């Protein structure tokens, strides 16, 4: 395997952290607006104190050195606090605020899953890992990426989608991962067949999603972003189901009829 694939896998977008902070600040901004509006007079002191709590946790996340550390603080401290404050001030917050927060939380859930995939695929590059386990680690990661795309792709920013796409394209274009029935043993050949087909299915999912997203953008550009994303999920469900069923069909064909791309 070439170094290019490993580099792509390791390069989880740095600006994902910038997206994190812009999204995590939503609850803080909602409380600040509520405080300035004077709508919840009986909660004025609470609003001030609760905003400080959010700011403190955001600063902890900012100071964490790695993405896994930031995600750990987010799930253990920020999200529970955010939910508590949403419930506390539910009567005063704008209804669409909750929709926006839900969209951002889905993004964070998806980012965490991509981070897990990154760790799975990087096990292929440990010194003691043999070729079969290398290929199977990559395959396991790609299959998990397919599941992530099915659930979270409508919530992802373009840089994160491009990151996934670059990994997939690197796998498909790497000549050392090309199945060769003549020069490879049966197990390696079959593993590479599975890897290539899984990668092609993921690429197809992304491309179909982007086509549907463009259609929705043109049709619903003036609609609420949270509502538009929900519509994306519904419209793309059939495409995602097709991709998963296609993977199963490919594997069955391989077992019954031999090894072919």
N, C-alpha and C positions, 0 to 999 in steps of 0.2 A: 504494500500500500504506500502511496506517496505521502510526503509530508503535508501536501496541500490539504488533504482531507482532515488530518489532525488539526491543522491550523484553523480551518473553518469551524470545526467542532469546538475548539477552545475559545473562539472569538465571539462569545455571546455578547451582543451589542452593548458597548459601554454606555451609549445614550439611553439604554433601557432604564438606568438609574434616574436620568432626568425625567423620563416619563413617569416613573414611580412617584417622584416628589410632586409633580404637577397634579397627579391624580390623588395622592394621599392628602393634599392640602384642601380638597373639596369640603370635607367636614369642618375644617378650621375656618374656611371662608364663609361657610353657611352660618356658623356661630357668630363670626364677626359681623356679618350683615344683620343678623338677628339682634345683636347687641346694639348696633348703631341705629336700627329702626325703632327701637324702644317699644316694640310690640309686646315683649314679654317682660314687663317692668318688675314683676315679682321675682324674676330669675336673674336680674341684672348682675348681682354678685356671683351667682353660680355660673353665669355665662362667661364672666371674666376668668374665674378659676378654671372652668372646664376648657376654655381656649388655651390657657397656659399648660394644662395637662397634655393637650394635643401637640402643642409646640415642643414640649419636652421630649415626647416620644418621637416626634419627627426628627429632632436633633440627634437622638440616639441612633436612629436609622441612618441618618446622614453620616455619622461618625464611624459606623460599622465599616470594616475594611473590605469585606467580600459580599457578593450578592447573596450567598446562602445565609450569612449573618444578618443581612438586612431583612431577608424574608423571615428569618426566625423571629426577629423583633416585631415585624409586621403582624405575624400570626399570633404571637404570644401576648403582645401588648396593644398594638395599635387597633387591630380589628375589633377585639372585645370592647375596648374603650369607645370606638366609633359607634358600634351597635348600641352600647349603653346610652350614649348621648343622643343618638337618633330616636331612641325610644323615649327618652326624657323630654325632648323638645318636639316630639312628633306633631303636636297640635299647632306649632308655630312655623315649622319649616315648610318650604314650598313642596308640593307633591312631586314635581319633577326632579327635585333634589335626590329623592330616594331612588328614582330610576337611574340617574346619573351615577350615584354611588354604586348601585348594583352592577352597572356596566364596568366600572373601574375595578370592582372586586373580581369580576370574571377575568379581566385582564391579568390581575395579580395571580389568580389561581392558575391560569394558563402559563404565565411566566414561570411559576414554581414548577409546573410539570415539565416545561422545556429544560429547566435547570437539572431536573432529575434525569432526563434523557441524555443531557450532556455528560453527566457522570457515568451513565451506563455505557455510552459509546466510547468514552475515554479509557475504559478498562481494556479495550482492544489494543491499546498502545502500551500496556505494561510489559516490561521486558520478558517476564516469564510466561506470557500468554502465547499459546501456539496458534497456528493459522486457523484451525477449525474454530477455536474459541474466539479468535479475533472476528471472524466473519459472523459468528452467531451473536456476538455482542453488538455489532453494527446492525444486524438484522433485528434484534430485539429492540434496539433504539428506534429504528425506522418504523417498526410496527406500532410502537408507542406514540411516535410522532403522528402516525395516521389517526390514532384515537384522539390525540390532542386536537388535531385539526378539525375533526368531526365536531368536537364540543366547543372549542375556543377560538377558532380562526376568525369568526366575525368580530371578535373583540380585540384582535391584535392590531398593533400599529404596523405600518409598512416596513419599518426597519427589522422588526422581529420576523415578519413573513419572509423578507428577503434573506435573512439569516438561515431560516429553515430551507429555503429554496437553494441556497448556495451549497449547503451540505449535501442535499439530494443530488444536485447536478455534479458535484465533485465525485460522488460515488458512481454515478452513471458514466462519467467520462474517464474514470481511472482504468487504464488498460490492464493493470495488475489484478483487477477484480472482474475481468471478463471471463465468463464461463467457457471452458474448453474441454469438451467431452473426450477428446483424444489424449490430451496431456495431463489431465487431472484425474485423481481418483474419484470414485462415485460420491463420497461424502462431501468433498470440497466442491465438486461440480454442482451438486444439488443445493448446497448452502449458498453458492454464488447466484444460482438461478433464483432462489427465494429472495436474496438480497436485492438483486436487480429489479425483479418484478414488484417488490414492496416499494422500492424507491420510485419506480415509474408510477405506481398507484398514488403515492403521496404528491408527486409533481402534478398529476392529473387533478387531484383534489384541489390543489392550490390554484391551478389555472381556471378550473370551473368556478371556484369561489370568486376569483377576480372578475370573471365575465359577469357573474350574477351581481356582484357588488357595483360594477359600472352601470348595469341596467337600473339597479335600484337608486344609484346616485342621481342619474338623469331623471328618474321618475319621481323621486321623493326628496330632492335636494333641500326642500324647505321644511321637511318634517323634523321632529325631535330626533337627535342622534340615537338615544336609547331605543326608541320605537323602531327606527330604521334597522338597527342591529338585530332586534328580535325578528324582524321580517326576513333578514338575511338568513338567520338560522333555519327558519321554516322553509324557505325556498331552496336552501342547499341540502336539506336533509336527504332528499332522494339521491342526490349526487354522492353524498358521503356513504350512504347505504350501498350504492352500486359499487363504489371502490372497494369496500370491505368484502362484499360478496365476490367481487372479481378476484381478489387475493385467494379466497378459498377455492374458487374454480380453477385457478392456475395451479395451485398445489395438488388438487385432485387429478388434473390432467397429467401433471408430472409423474405422479405415482402410477397411474394406469397406463399411459401411452409412452412413457420414456421421458428423456430429458431434452426439452426444447425451450428456447426463449419464446 
